Amino acid sequence: MPKVQESPLTETAFLILLAMYKPNHGYGVMQFVMEKTNGRVVFGPGSLYGAINNLAKKGWIKALPAESGERKKEYIITDLGRLQVEAEMKRLREVYKIGEEILKNKGVEIDEKI
């Protein structure tokens, strides 16, 4: 079985993987990311499709068979992609806890909504 990547995911890869937990096409990913980040992250078509191709080459997402007459290519996250997301969530949680501990020790109030 292929190994989980040890290095952190880029924000782009992480968000695309999250968008692929259900079948999705490029435009759907753009909408998902814009909505979930309140417009902070907006993908251009070139960078989005380049990232999708890269994730597919790594085996983290896969193309679904096209419906008859359907032009949009849909993708879904793979088991390996899910493992990547889980590893990244663990890494982010660890980093967040370190930051939270340091800031609390310095008397900085932490917004609990984060």
All heavy atoms as an XYZ file, in Angstrom:
905
protein
N       0.849     -1.191      0.000
C       0.000      0.000      0.000
C       0.889      1.248      0.000
O       1.851      1.318      0.758
C      -0.887     -0.015      1.238
C      -1.813      1.153      1.315
S      -3.015      0.895      2.639
C      -3.697      2.508      2.701
N       0.546      2.246     -0.827
C       1.350      3.470     -0.862
C       1.338      4.181      0.487
O       0.378      4.097      1.247
C       0.656      4.329     -1.927
C      -0.158      3.376     -2.733
C      -0.522      2.253     -1.814
N       2.431      4.869      0.755
C       2.577      5.572      2.027
C       1.885      6.927      1.999
O       1.762      7.547      0.959
C       4.060      5.790      2.322
C       4.787      4.547      2.770
C       6.227      4.840      3.053
C       6.354      5.836      4.168
N       7.698      6.080      4.634
N       1.511      7.382      3.167
C       0.964      8.722      3.328
C       2.134      9.703      3.253
O       3.199      9.460      3.812
C       0.231      8.852      4.682
C      -0.185     10.275      4.953
C      -0.969      7.927      4.717
N       1.925     10.793      2.552
C       2.953     11.835      2.422
C       3.275     12.401      3.797
O       2.381     12.734      4.562
C       2.422     12.940      1.500
C       3.330     14.136      1.385
C       2.756     15.174      0.440
O       2.552     14.899     -0.721
N       2.474     16.360      0.959
N       4.548     12.504      4.108
C       4.984     13.008      5.414
C       4.924     14.530      5.498
O       4.676     15.085      6.555
C       6.412     12.542      5.699
C       6.555     11.039      5.851
C       5.930     10.495      7.120
O       5.948     11.193      8.138
O       5.422      9.359      7.079
N       5.183     15.214      4.401
C       5.225     16.681      4.435
C       3.810     17.251      4.430
O       2.866     16.600      3.987
C       6.033     17.217      3.253
O       5.463     16.791      2.036
N       3.654     18.482      4.918
C       2.325     19.097      4.970
C       1.724     19.262      3.576
O       2.441     19.453      2.588
C       2.591     20.476      5.574
C       3.924     20.398      6.212
C       4.687     19.356      5.476
N       0.417     19.185      3.511
C      -0.288     19.458      2.263
C      -0.349     20.964      2.045
O      -0.402     21.732      3.009
C      -1.712     18.914      2.320
C      -1.898     17.414      2.454
C      -3.386     17.083      2.506
C      -1.225     16.678      1.322
N      -0.398     21.362      0.801
C      -0.667     22.769      0.532
C      -2.134     23.030      0.846
O      -2.956     22.103      0.864
C      -0.406     23.122     -0.942
O      -1.334     22.383     -1.765
C       1.028     22.826     -1.357
N      -2.448     24.272      1.096
C      -3.847     24.620      1.340
C      -4.702     24.244      0.132
O      -5.816     23.737      0.277
C      -3.973     26.119      1.645
C      -5.380     26.540      1.977
C      -5.491     28.004      2.375
O      -4.714     28.835      1.862
O      -6.380     28.312      3.188
N      -4.173     24.463     -1.056
C      -4.898     24.127     -2.284
C      -5.227     22.636     -2.324
O      -6.381     22.253     -2.530
C      -4.071     24.520     -3.525
O      -3.896     25.935     -3.532
C      -4.725     24.064     -4.808
N      -4.232     21.783     -2.113
C      -4.460     20.339     -2.152
C      -5.447     19.915     -1.074
O      -6.362     19.117     -1.332
C      -3.137     19.594     -1.983
N      -5.290     20.454      0.116
C      -6.163     20.101      1.237
C      -7.618     20.456      0.927
O      -8.524     19.636      1.102
C      -5.669     20.816      2.494
C      -6.361     20.414      3.755
C      -6.342     19.107      4.207
C      -7.013     21.356      4.525
C      -6.973     18.737      5.390
C      -7.646     21.004      5.707
C      -7.625     19.692      6.139
N      -7.852     21.657      0.433
C      -9.216     22.086      0.127
C      -9.827     21.281     -1.015
O     -11.011     20.933     -0.971
C      -9.234     23.583     -0.190
C      -8.965     24.501      1.003
C      -8.744     25.932      0.535
C     -10.096     24.424      2.018
N      -9.036     20.984     -2.030
C      -9.560     20.183     -3.142
C      -9.921     18.787     -2.655
O     -10.982     18.256     -2.998
C      -8.554     20.125     -4.305
C      -8.415     21.508     -4.958
C      -8.988     19.093     -5.357
C      -7.297     21.613     -5.977
N      -9.070     18.184     -1.844
C      -9.385     16.859     -1.305
C     -10.677     16.889     -0.497
O     -11.515     15.986     -0.612
C      -8.226     16.336     -0.450
C      -6.982     15.904     -1.223
C      -5.833     15.628     -0.258
C      -7.257     14.691     -2.093
N     -10.867     17.917      0.307
C     -12.104     18.023      1.084
C     -13.322     18.147      0.174
O     -14.381     17.568      0.446
C     -12.027     19.218      2.041
C     -11.031     19.087      3.191
C     -10.933     20.399      3.952
C     -11.406     17.948      4.121
N     -13.158     18.881     -0.920
C     -14.264     19.060     -1.875
C     -14.607     17.768     -2.598
O     -15.717     17.626     -3.121
C     -13.908     20.142     -2.883
N     -13.683     16.818     -2.616
C     -13.873     15.573     -3.360
C     -14.432     14.433     -2.495
O     -14.460     13.292     -2.931
C     -12.545     15.121     -3.983
C     -11.941     16.074     -4.970
S     -12.916     16.171     -6.461
C     -11.912     17.294     -7.419
N     -14.887     14.732     -1.290
C     -15.523     13.690     -0.482
C     -16.863     13.280     -1.078
O     -17.436     12.271     -0.687
C     -15.685     14.129      0.973
C     -14.503     13.706      1.830
C     -13.317     14.415      1.807
C     -14.576     12.579      2.630
C     -12.230     14.026      2.574
C     -13.492     12.177      3.404
C     -12.324     12.904      3.363
O     -11.239     12.504      4.116
N     -17.346     14.058     -1.999
C     -18.501     13.674     -2.809
C     -18.083     13.911     -4.257
O     -17.166     14.699     -4.519
C     -19.744     14.496     -2.455
C     -19.608     15.967     -2.768
C     -20.893     16.714     -2.511
C     -20.723     18.153     -2.996
N     -21.921     18.699     -3.536
N     -18.704     13.221     -5.203
C     -18.320     13.443     -6.595
C     -18.408     14.928     -6.938
O     -19.385     15.600     -6.592
C     -19.350     12.631     -7.386
C     -19.779     11.556     -6.438
C     -19.751     12.212     -5.078
N     -17.364     15.432     -7.571
C     -17.312     16.862     -7.865
C     -16.502     17.106     -9.127
O     -15.600     16.345     -9.445
C     -16.688     17.610     -6.680
C     -17.372     18.918     -6.387
O     -18.005     19.506     -7.260
N     -17.245     19.392     -5.164
N     -16.827     18.184     -9.811
C     -16.093     18.612    -10.996
C     -15.401     19.926    -10.667
O     -15.604     20.498     -9.586
C     -17.022     18.744    -12.204
C     -18.258     19.550    -11.910
N     -18.259     20.921    -11.811
C     -19.520     19.152    -11.649
C     -19.478     21.346    -11.530
N     -20.265     20.286    -11.417
N     -14.572     20.404    -11.574
C     -13.770     21.595    -11.311
C     -14.568     22.798    -10.846
O     -14.218     23.449     -9.862
N     -15.652     23.110    -11.550
C     -16.444     24.275    -11.169
C     -17.065     24.075     -9.785
O     -17.118     24.999     -8.971
C     -17.528     24.563    -12.211
C     -18.303     25.810    -11.920
C     -17.705     27.065    -12.027
C     -19.630     25.749    -11.513
C     -18.416     28.225    -11.736
C     -20.349     26.897    -11.230
C     -19.735     28.131    -11.337
O     -20.438     29.275    -11.048
N     -17.493     22.846     -9.487
C     -18.042     22.551     -8.167
C     -17.005     22.731     -7.076
O     -17.323     23.220     -5.984
N     -15.754     22.367     -7.366
C     -14.669     22.564     -6.405
C     -14.454     24.052     -6.170
O     -14.307     24.502     -5.033
C     -13.363     21.886     -6.888
C     -12.190     22.277     -6.005
C     -13.530     20.377     -6.933
N     -14.445     24.836     -7.254
C     -14.280     26.298     -7.121
C     -15.350     26.870     -6.207
O     -15.061     27.673     -5.319
C     -14.369     26.981     -8.485
C     -13.163     26.843     -9.340
S     -13.461     27.820    -10.852
C     -12.179     27.186    -11.888
N     -16.602     26.466     -6.423
C     -17.705     26.971     -5.608
C     -17.571     26.532     -4.151
O     -17.783     27.331     -3.240
C     -19.038     26.487     -6.179
C     -19.381     27.129     -7.507
C     -20.686     26.595     -8.056
O     -20.922     25.390     -8.074
N     -21.547     27.495     -8.495
N     -17.240     25.272     -3.929
C     -17.070     24.736     -2.575
C     -16.020     25.541     -1.813
O     -16.245     25.975     -0.683
C     -16.659     23.256     -2.660
C     -16.261     22.646     -1.341
C     -17.205     22.055     -0.518
C     -14.936     22.643     -0.927
C     -16.839     21.483      0.697
C     -14.554     22.069      0.279
C     -15.514     21.500      1.094
N     -14.864     25.737     -2.442
C     -13.757     26.427     -1.779
C     -14.102     27.887     -1.513
O     -13.849     28.403     -0.420
C     -12.456     26.287     -2.606
C     -11.360     27.191     -2.072
C     -12.004     24.827     -2.611
N     -14.705     28.548     -2.484
C     -15.063     29.949     -2.283
C     -16.072     30.083     -1.133
O     -15.942     30.960     -0.291
C     -15.641     30.552     -3.569
C     -15.655     32.047     -3.538
S     -15.957     32.919     -5.106
C     -16.450     31.717     -6.256
N     -17.040     29.174     -1.086
C     -18.049     29.216     -0.020
C     -17.431     28.914      1.346
O     -17.655     29.637      2.317
C     -19.155     28.198     -0.317
C     -20.195     28.120      0.770
C     -21.177     26.983      0.540
O     -21.555     26.731     -0.612
O     -21.552     26.345      1.546
N     -16.651     27.836      1.442
C     -16.101     27.412      2.730
C     -15.059     28.385      3.283
O     -14.873     28.457      4.496
C     -15.489     26.010      2.620
C     -16.497     24.928      2.332
C     -17.502     24.798      3.444
C     -18.478     23.672      3.184
N     -19.530     23.596      4.194
N     -14.380     29.132      2.404
C     -13.363     30.089      2.862
C     -13.896     31.521      2.852
O     -13.124     32.453      3.028
C     -12.086     30.005      1.999
O     -12.389     30.431      0.669
C     -11.489     28.612      2.016
N     -15.188     31.674      2.664
C     -15.811     33.002      2.600
C     -15.117     33.911      1.590
O     -14.915     35.091      1.835
C     -15.835     33.664      3.983
C     -16.731     32.921      4.945
O     -17.843     32.541      4.610
N     -16.223     32.666      6.138
N     -14.717     33.317      0.454
C     -14.104     34.092     -0.614
C     -12.621     34.378     -0.423
O     -12.005     35.015     -1.274
N     -12.040     33.917      0.664
C     -10.609     34.155      0.902
C      -9.752     33.424     -0.124
O      -8.727     33.917     -0.564
C     -10.227     33.713      2.314
C      -8.756     33.947      2.659
C      -8.413     33.459      4.059
N      -8.635     32.052      4.252
C      -7.792     31.084      3.840
N      -6.683     31.379      3.204
N      -8.069     29.813      4.077
N     -10.179     32.219     -0.507
C      -9.442     31.431     -1.494
C     -10.306     31.312     -2.743
O     -11.441     30.854     -2.671
C      -9.108     30.022     -0.955
C      -8.395     29.193     -2.018
C      -8.276     30.120      0.313
N      -9.746     31.735     -3.851
C     -10.422     31.635     -5.147
C      -9.426     31.018     -6.127
O      -8.337     31.550     -6.306
C     -10.888     33.017     -5.650
C     -11.556     32.894     -7.014
C     -11.831     33.671     -4.651
N      -9.800     29.908     -6.721
C      -8.928     29.241     -7.686
C      -9.214     29.735     -9.092
O     -10.376     29.837     -9.488
C      -9.149     27.721     -7.689
C      -8.781     27.029     -6.416
C      -9.605     26.062     -5.873
C      -7.598     27.310     -5.755
C      -9.270     25.394     -4.708
C      -7.246     26.660     -4.589
C      -8.089     25.699     -4.071
N      -8.160     29.997     -9.841
C      -8.291     30.190    -11.274
C      -8.332     28.824    -11.926
O      -7.823     27.846    -11.374
N      -8.918     28.732    -13.120
C      -9.031     27.423    -13.776
C      -7.681     26.735    -13.994
O      -7.559     25.531    -13.791
C      -9.702     27.742    -15.110
C     -10.360     29.059    -14.919
C      -9.577     29.789    -13.877
N      -6.662     27.474    -14.378
C      -5.356     26.864    -14.647
C      -4.749     26.223    -13.420
O      -4.294     25.074    -13.466
N      -4.755     26.953    -12.306
C      -4.155     26.392    -11.083
C      -5.016     25.253    -10.540
O      -4.493     24.253    -10.051
C      -3.948     27.475    -10.028
O      -5.166     28.081     -9.677
N      -6.332     25.366    -10.644
C      -7.213     24.318    -10.144
C      -7.022     23.026    -10.927
O      -6.811     21.962    -10.342
C      -8.680     24.756    -10.223
C      -9.681     23.662     -9.850
C      -9.527     23.247     -8.398
C     -11.084     24.108    -10.138
N      -7.066     23.105    -12.246
C      -6.966     21.880    -13.038
C      -5.563     21.283    -12.969
O      -5.404     20.070    -13.028
C      -7.458     22.106    -14.469
C      -8.962     22.260    -14.488
C      -9.553     23.496    -14.651
C      -9.785     21.159    -14.266
C     -10.930     23.643    -14.627
C     -11.164     21.295    -14.230
C     -11.726     22.541    -14.418
O     -13.087     22.667    -14.373
N      -4.543     22.119    -12.808
C      -3.198     21.602    -12.592
C      -3.117     20.820    -11.287
O      -2.525     19.738    -11.227
N      -3.740     21.358    -10.235
C      -3.749     20.682     -8.931
C      -4.564     19.393     -8.997
O      -4.157     18.363     -8.440
C      -4.302     21.616     -7.857
N      -5.695     19.422     -9.679
C      -6.520     18.208     -9.824
C      -5.721     17.121    -10.543
O      -5.711     15.964    -10.114
C      -7.841     18.529    -10.562
C      -8.796     19.282     -9.625
C      -8.499     17.250    -11.090
C     -10.064     19.771    -10.275
N      -5.041     17.488    -11.616
C      -4.231     16.508    -12.348
C      -3.126     15.933    -11.454
O      -2.858     14.734    -11.481
C      -3.628     17.130    -13.604
C      -4.669     17.367    -14.672
O      -5.690     16.688    -14.720
N      -4.424     18.341    -15.526
N      -2.494     16.789    -10.659
C      -1.439     16.344     -9.753
C      -1.985     15.378     -8.698
O      -1.377     14.343     -8.412
C      -0.784     17.564     -9.088
C       0.414     17.202     -8.256
O       1.169     16.302     -8.585
N       0.597     17.917     -7.162
N      -3.132     15.704     -8.119
C      -3.743     14.828     -7.107
C      -4.153     13.488     -7.718
O      -4.029     12.438     -7.080
C      -4.938     15.512     -6.457
C      -4.617     16.752     -5.619
C      -5.898     17.456     -5.179
C      -3.757     16.403     -4.427
N      -4.625     13.515     -8.961
C      -4.997     12.273     -9.644
C      -3.760     11.414     -9.911
O      -3.791     10.190     -9.727
C      -5.738     12.588    -10.936
N      -2.652     12.052    -10.311
C      -1.410     11.301    -10.552
C      -0.902     10.639     -9.277
O      -0.342      9.548     -9.312
C      -0.325     12.236    -11.103
C      -0.488     12.572    -12.547
C       0.626     13.503    -13.011
C       0.329     14.036    -14.399
N       1.294     15.064    -14.813
N      -1.098     11.296     -8.139
C      -0.667     10.728     -6.859
C      -1.610      9.633     -6.367
O      -1.311      8.944     -5.397
C      -0.596     11.831     -5.793
C       0.535     12.812     -6.015
C       0.549     13.862     -4.923
C       1.749     14.775     -5.089
N       1.872     15.714     -3.973
N      -2.769      9.509     -7.013
C      -3.741      8.505     -6.598
C      -4.601      8.940     -5.436
O      -5.243      8.110     -4.789
N      -4.653     10.241     -5.162
C      -5.436     10.757     -4.039
C      -6.877     11.047     -4.429
O      -7.755     11.104     -3.570
C      -4.789     12.010     -3.460
C      -3.427     11.773     -2.890
C      -2.773     10.571     -2.773
C      -2.543     12.740     -2.366
N      -1.540     10.756     -2.210
C      -1.368     12.082     -1.949
C      -2.614     14.119     -2.213
C      -0.288     12.748     -1.377
C      -1.542     14.787     -1.643
C      -0.388     14.102     -1.235
N      -7.117     11.254     -5.716
C      -8.464     11.376     -6.272
C      -8.487     10.545     -7.545
O      -7.427     10.218     -8.101
C      -8.880     12.840     -6.565
C      -7.962     13.474     -7.606
C      -8.951     13.661     -5.302
C      -8.423     14.855     -8.082
N      -9.687     10.203     -7.995
C      -9.791      9.473     -9.260
C     -10.992     10.000    -10.030
O     -11.981     10.454     -9.447
C      -9.909      7.979     -9.041
C     -11.193      7.552     -8.351
C     -11.260      6.050     -8.157
C     -12.573      5.688     -7.458
N     -12.675      4.266     -7.192
N     -10.874      9.936    -11.347
C     -11.974     10.353    -12.214
C     -13.058      9.282    -12.174
O     -12.767      8.088    -12.121
C     -11.469     10.554    -13.636
N     -14.280      9.727    -12.188
C     -15.414      8.813    -12.244
C     -15.800      8.601    -13.708
O     -15.583      9.482    -14.540
C     -16.598      9.399    -11.475
C     -16.395      9.544     -9.971
C     -17.560     10.294     -9.349
C     -16.241      8.174     -9.324
N     -16.384      7.455    -14.007
C     -16.849      7.242    -15.386
C     -17.864      8.323    -15.759
O     -18.729      8.681    -14.955
C     -17.514      5.868    -15.332
C     -16.995      5.211    -14.088
C     -16.653      6.326    -13.142
N     -17.721      8.848    -16.961
C     -18.611      9.933    -17.414
C     -19.992      9.380    -17.734
O     -20.130      8.291    -18.283
C     -18.020     10.609    -18.636
N     -20.990     10.152    -17.343
C     -22.366      9.825    -17.718
C     -22.528     10.075    -19.208
O     -21.838     10.911    -19.785
C     -23.346     10.723    -16.944
C     -23.296     10.568    -15.446
C     -24.045      9.361    -14.960
O     -25.048      8.985    -15.586
O     -23.603      8.765    -13.951
N     -23.424      9.389    -19.822
C     -23.666      9.561    -21.252
C     -24.044     11.012    -21.555
O     -24.967     11.563    -20.954
C     -24.793      8.626    -21.702
O     -25.050      8.814    -23.063
N     -23.287     11.650    -22.428
C     -23.565     13.030    -22.821
C     -23.035     14.080    -21.858
O     -23.149     15.267    -22.121
N     -22.472     13.664    -20.743
C     -21.953     14.606    -19.740
C     -20.557     15.068    -20.135
O     -19.693     14.271    -20.446
C     -21.912     13.947    -18.360
C     -21.466     14.845    -17.236
C     -22.407     16.000    -16.951
O     -23.629     15.810    -17.027
O     -21.904     17.094    -16.667
N     -20.337     16.393    -20.132
C     -19.038     16.933    -20.521
C     -18.135     17.176    -19.326
O     -16.924     17.174    -19.457
C     -19.236     18.247    -21.281
C     -19.915     18.039    -22.619
C     -19.982     19.295    -23.411
N     -18.635     19.833    -23.586
C     -18.373     21.074    -23.917
N     -19.336     21.918    -24.116
N     -17.129     21.491    -24.050
N     -18.722     17.410    -18.167
C     -17.921     17.711    -16.985
C     -17.347     16.420    -16.409
O     -18.071     15.470    -16.168
C     -18.768     18.412    -15.923
C     -19.244     19.776    -16.353
C     -20.128     20.390    -15.304
C     -20.608     21.750    -15.762
N     -21.591     22.310    -14.853
N     -16.046     16.428    -16.177
C     -15.378     15.278    -15.589
C     -15.484     15.391    -14.075
O     -15.081     16.386    -13.495
C     -13.914     15.271    -16.024
C     -13.181     14.004    -15.730
C     -11.751     14.111    -16.223
C     -11.313     12.849    -16.895
N      -9.934     12.924    -17.369
N     -16.037     14.363    -13.457
C     -16.161     14.361    -12.003
C     -15.083     13.478    -11.386
O     -14.660     12.484    -11.973
C     -17.538     13.859    -11.575
C     -18.644     14.855    -11.831
C     -19.917     14.469    -11.120
O     -20.239     13.272    -11.041
O     -20.588     15.388    -10.626
N     -14.674     13.868    -10.176
C     -13.659     13.157     -9.424
C     -14.199     12.839     -8.039
O     -15.129     13.479     -7.559
C     -12.401     14.013     -9.264
C     -11.717     14.329    -10.553
C     -12.099     15.422    -11.325
C     -10.665     13.543    -11.017
C     -11.465     15.713    -12.521
C     -10.019     13.831    -12.207
C     -10.430     14.915    -12.959
O      -9.803     15.206    -14.138
N     -13.554     11.877     -7.404
C     -13.887     11.507     -6.025
C     -12.575     11.193     -5.295
O     -11.619     10.731     -5.911
C     -14.867     10.295     -5.966
C     -15.402     10.045     -4.556
C     -14.230      9.036     -6.501
C     -16.684     10.740     -4.274
N     -12.556     11.438     -4.007
C     -11.360     11.136     -3.211
C     -11.196      9.616     -3.098
O     -12.181      8.874     -3.041
C     -11.449     11.810     -1.819
C     -10.096     11.792     -1.107
C     -12.550     11.194     -0.979
C     -10.035     12.712      0.105
N      -9.964      9.153     -3.069
C      -9.661      7.729     -2.908
C      -9.364      7.435     -1.433
O      -9.251      8.360     -0.618
C      -8.426      7.337     -3.742
O      -7.292      8.058     -3.240
C      -8.630      7.621     -5.229
N      -9.193      6.156     -1.129
C      -8.826      5.789      0.242
C      -7.499      6.428      0.638
O      -7.344      6.915      1.760
C      -8.734      4.266      0.384
C     -10.091      3.587      0.317
O     -11.115      4.270      0.528
O     -10.128      2.373      0.045
N      -6.543      6.457     -0.294
C      -5.252      7.089     -0.008
C      -5.428      8.597      0.222
O      -4.805      9.169      1.112
C      -4.259      6.833     -1.142
C      -2.855      7.393     -0.945
C      -2.216      6.893      0.344
C      -1.982      7.050     -2.146
N      -6.295      9.217     -0.548
C      -6.579     10.635     -0.344
C      -7.182     10.897      1.027
O      -6.838     11.865      1.700
N      -8.070     10.016      1.459
C      -8.664     10.153      2.802
C      -7.591     10.048      3.882
O      -7.621     10.792      4.863
C      -9.729      9.076      3.027
C     -11.038      9.338      2.361
C     -12.057      8.268      2.778
N     -13.256      8.349      1.999
C     -13.422      7.846      0.773
N     -12.434      7.205      0.186
N     -14.554      7.969      0.132
N      -6.661      9.120      3.695
C      -5.565      8.997      4.660
C      -4.733     10.274      4.706
O      -4.283     10.688      5.777
C      -4.683      7.797      4.313
C      -5.295      6.425      4.533
C      -4.371      5.338      3.980
C      -5.608      6.186      5.998
N      -4.521     10.899      3.557
C      -3.778     12.161      3.504
C      -4.507     13.239      4.300
O      -3.894     13.985      5.061
C      -3.598     12.627      2.052
C      -2.711     11.771      1.199
C      -1.284     11.712      1.689
O      -0.626     10.706      1.523
N      -0.783     12.747      2.288
N      -5.819     13.325      4.114
C      -6.616     14.326      4.832
C      -6.544     14.073      6.338
O      -6.349     15.003      7.121
C      -8.077     14.334      4.338
C      -8.974     15.159      5.258
C      -8.154     14.864      2.910
N      -6.669     12.815      6.742
C      -6.608     12.485      8.173
C      -5.248     12.840      8.765
O      -5.171     13.397      9.867
C      -6.912     11.006      8.383
C      -8.353     10.657      8.104
C      -8.604      9.157      8.059
O      -7.739      8.373      8.515
O      -9.674      8.762      7.564
N      -4.180     12.553      8.032
C      -2.835     12.885      8.513
C      -2.664     14.399      8.613
O      -2.063     14.908      9.570
C      -1.779     12.292      7.581
N      -3.203     15.133      7.649
C      -3.088     16.589      7.677
C      -3.904     17.177      8.822
O      -3.466     18.117      9.488
C      -3.533     17.190      6.338
C      -3.380     18.686      6.239
C      -1.943     19.176      6.256
O      -0.991     18.377      6.297
O      -1.762     20.409      6.235
N      -5.086     16.627      9.081
C      -5.895     17.094     10.200
C      -5.149     16.881     11.517
O      -5.151     17.757     12.382
C      -7.239     16.355     10.235
C      -8.166     16.696      9.087
S      -8.819     18.369      9.160
C      -9.783     18.276     10.640
N      -4.515     15.760     11.661
C      -3.739     15.465     12.872
C      -2.593     16.461     13.015
O      -2.354     16.997     14.101
C      -3.204     14.040     12.806
C      -2.416     13.622     14.016
C      -1.937     12.188     13.894
C      -1.085     11.824     15.089
N      -0.521     10.487     14.967
N      -1.887     16.721     11.913
C      -0.768     17.664     11.931
C      -1.251     19.063     12.289
O      -0.672     19.736     13.143
C      -0.067     17.691     10.560
C       1.182     18.549     10.535
C       1.660     18.787      9.112
N       0.788     19.685      8.381
C       0.778     21.021      8.522
N       1.584     21.608      9.385
N      -0.041     21.765      7.817
N      -2.341     19.510     11.666
C      -2.869     20.848     11.936
C      -3.334     20.980     13.391
O      -3.119     22.010     14.024
C      -4.019     21.171     10.983
C      -3.633     21.393      9.529
C      -4.881     21.464      8.650
C      -2.788     22.649      9.372
N      -3.965     19.935     13.908
C      -4.427     19.952     15.301
C      -3.236     20.102     16.250
O      -3.275     20.881     17.201
C      -5.202     18.666     15.601
C      -5.956     18.701     16.905
C      -6.833     17.457     17.115
N      -7.836     17.308     16.064
C      -7.853     16.318     15.165
N      -6.943     15.369     15.184
N      -8.799     16.254     14.251
N      -2.167     19.372     15.957
C      -0.962     19.441     16.786
C      -0.349     20.841     16.753
O      -0.001     21.408     17.792
C       0.049     18.413     16.271
C       1.322     18.338     17.058
C       2.249     17.286     16.463
O       2.111     16.113     16.837
O       3.085     17.649     15.612
N      -0.240     21.415     15.573
C       0.333     22.754     15.427
C      -0.557     23.789     16.124
O      -0.067     24.687     16.816
C       0.525     23.107     13.933
C       0.880     24.571     13.743
C       1.594     22.224     13.314
N      -1.866     23.641     15.975
C      -2.800     24.562     16.627
C      -2.643     24.508     18.145
O      -2.593     25.538     18.819
C      -4.245     24.231     16.233
C      -5.239     25.147     16.894
C      -5.546     26.383     16.337
C      -5.859     24.792     18.091
C      -6.450     27.237     16.957
C      -6.749     25.650     18.716
C      -7.041     26.863     18.141
O      -7.916     27.715     18.754
N      -2.555     23.303     18.695
C      -2.416     23.153     20.152
C      -1.129     23.797     20.658
O      -1.114     24.403     21.730
C      -2.466     21.673     20.543
C      -3.858     21.096     20.496
C      -3.853     19.644     20.931
C      -5.262     19.081     20.913
N      -5.293     17.676     21.330
N      -0.053     23.681     19.900
C       1.210     24.322     20.290
C       1.039     25.833     20.333
O       1.420     26.496     21.299
C       2.351     23.924     19.325
C       2.681     22.443     19.472
C       3.590     24.786     19.567
C       3.565     21.894     18.364
N       0.450     26.381     19.283
C       0.223     27.823     19.237
C      -0.696     28.290     20.341
O      -0.448     29.311     20.998
N      -1.751     27.547     20.583
C      -2.704     27.880     21.640
C      -2.017     27.896     23.004
O      -2.205     28.824     23.795
C      -3.835     26.849     21.621
C      -4.937     27.118     22.615
C      -6.036     26.087     22.505
O      -5.728     24.873     22.532
O      -7.198     26.505     22.402
N      -1.197     26.899     23.270
C      -0.489     26.809     24.546
C       0.431     28.010     24.751
O       0.436     28.632     25.822
C       0.330     25.511     24.581
C       1.165     25.343     25.832
C       2.060     24.114     25.745
O       1.664     23.118     25.103
O       3.157     24.163     26.315
N       1.170     28.358     23.728
C       2.111     29.477     23.843
C       1.372     30.795     24.041
O       1.743     31.595     24.905
C       3.040     29.511     22.623
C       3.890     28.263     22.673
C       3.832     30.803     22.543
C       5.100     28.176     21.895
N       0.323     31.009     23.252
C      -0.422     32.266     23.386
C      -1.116     32.364     24.739
O      -1.109     33.424     25.365
C      -1.435     32.404     22.247
C      -0.832     32.619     20.858
C      -1.930     32.689     19.811
C       0.029     33.861     20.806
N      -1.705     31.288     25.210
C      -2.356     31.314     26.528
C      -1.346     31.601     27.624
O      -1.634     32.330     28.568
C      -3.091     30.001     26.789
C      -4.426     29.915     26.085
C      -5.164     28.647     26.449
C      -6.535     28.630     25.801
N      -7.274     27.400     26.121
N      -0.148     31.018     27.503
C       0.904     31.278     28.498
C       1.352     32.742     28.480
O       1.883     33.226     29.468
C       2.110     30.365     28.265
C       1.836     28.935     28.693
O       0.913     28.675     29.470
N       2.609     28.009     28.178
N       1.138     33.429     27.372
C       1.501     34.840     27.256
C       0.301     35.738     27.560
O       0.372     36.955     27.378
C       2.019     35.154     25.850
C       3.346     34.474     25.542
C       4.441     35.026     26.423
C       5.765     34.376     26.126
N       6.805     34.801     27.019
N      -0.815     35.146     27.986
C      -1.990     35.931     28.357
C      -2.855     36.377     27.194
O      -3.716     37.225     27.355
N      -2.645     35.811     26.035
C      -3.439     36.171     24.867
C      -4.717     35.341     24.875
O      -4.677     34.126     25.040
C      -2.657     35.914     23.551
C      -3.494     36.220     22.335
C      -1.370     36.733     23.554
N      -5.858     36.029     24.707
C      -7.131     35.310     24.652
C      -7.270     34.636     23.295
O      -7.006     35.242     22.266
C      -8.302     36.265     24.872
C      -8.471     36.684     26.313
C      -9.762     37.413     26.539
O     -10.790     37.003     25.987
O      -9.719     38.407     27.278
N      -7.697     33.401     23.323
C      -7.879     32.611     22.098
C      -9.362     32.633     21.745
O     -10.217     32.378     22.593
C      -7.422     31.144     22.297
C      -5.984     31.080     22.781
C      -7.611     30.340     21.032
C      -4.963     31.604     21.833
N      -9.640     32.953     20.484
C     -11.018     32.917     19.996
C     -11.449     31.461     19.916
O     -10.951     30.705     19.096
C     -11.093     33.580     18.622
C     -12.512     33.651     18.083
O     -13.440     33.082     18.692
O     -12.698     34.273     17.023
N     -12.341     31.049     20.782
C     -12.751     29.643     20.860
C     -13.571     29.206     19.654
O     -13.845     28.036     19.504
C     -13.535     29.384     22.157
C     -12.700     29.593     23.413
C     -11.476     28.675     23.514
O     -11.541     27.515     23.058
O     -10.463     29.128     24.057
N     -13.958     30.137     18.788
C     -14.700     29.772     17.583
C     -13.799     29.156     16.530
O     -14.256     28.603     15.562
C     -15.405     30.993     16.987
C     -16.556     31.492     17.847
C     -17.269     32.621     17.156
C     -16.695     33.918     17.680
N     -17.295     35.111     17.099
N     -12.508     29.247     16.718
C     -11.564     28.702     15.726
C     -11.603     27.203     15.775
O     -11.641     26.584     16.769
C     -10.130     29.219     15.978
C     -10.092     30.719     15.784
C      -9.129     28.524     15.080
C      -8.750     31.347     16.082
